[in-house]
Every structure is written in C-alpha cells, then in structure tokens.
Amino acid sequence: MLKTFLIVISILLIVIVLLQSNKAESGSQILSGGNSDLFSQRKERGSELFISRLTFALGMIFFVVSLVMNFM
C-alpha cells in the first residue's frame, strides 16, 4: 500500500515541478551566463505561490513516506 502511495506522490511531484516554468527559465540563465533578474526580490503570488507550496508539501510527504518504508 505504501509503495502505491509513494508512486502516486512521485508522479504528482513530477507534474507539479514541470508546471513551474518561471524557475526553469531562471535555472537555464545560470548555465548560459544571463543574470538579468535571477536573484531579484520577487514575491510569488496567486498560482505561483500555490504551486510552490504544493511542491514543498508533496516533497515532504515523499520524504516521510520514504523514511517510513525504509524502517518497516
């Protein structure tokens, strides 16, 4: 049962991370040398904030379930 739950969380986490397009563009600027507004003070709003928090929550759930499965 935990393996199935872990697979579902993994798939959701992959989908949510792929939805974060703005951060992927900033990450590519690191490799290409662009520094236009990479470290600027931008606040996340609306859907960006929701996706960011959902990514964090899914990551923590993945981490905890992985630890629980390891010690069972």
N, C-alpha and C positions, 0 to 999 in steps of 0.2 A: 504494500500500500504506500509506503514512504517513497519507494522508487518511482511509482507513477506520479505522485505529488511532486517529486523533485524534477521529473521530466517536464511536467506542465509548467512549473515555475521557471525552468530553464528556457522553454520556448517563449513564454511571456516576457522574460527578461531580454531575450534577443530581439524580439519585436519592438519593445519599448526603447531599447538602446538605438535601434535603427531609425526610430522616429525623431531622434534628437539630431536634426540636420545642422543646426547652427553650430553646435560644438564640434561636429565633424569638419566643418569648413575651417574653424579656428585651429583644429589639430593639424590640418594639412598646411596651414600657414607656418607652423613651426618648422616643418620639414623643408618648405620652399624658401624660407627666409623672410616672409612677409610679416610685418609687425604693426599693421595699421591700427587695430583696436583689440589686439589679442588679450591684453591684460587690463582693459578699461573696466571701470566700475559700472557694470550694467546689472540692473536688478531684473530677475526673472519675473514675469507677470503672466497671469492667465494660464494658458495651456502649457507654456514652458515650465512654470512652477509646478503644475500638477504632474507633468511627465517626469520632472526631476525628482519630486518626492516619491512618485510611484517606483521609479528606478531604484532609489535608495531602499524603499520598503521591500521590494522584491529581492534585492541583493542581500539584505539582512535575513529575510526568510530563507533564501537559498543557503546562506552560511549556517544558520542554526539547524536546518534540516540535515545538511551535510554532516555537521558535528554529531547530531543525534544518531544518524545512520552509522557513523564510524564507531560509536561506543556501544552499539547494540549487538 
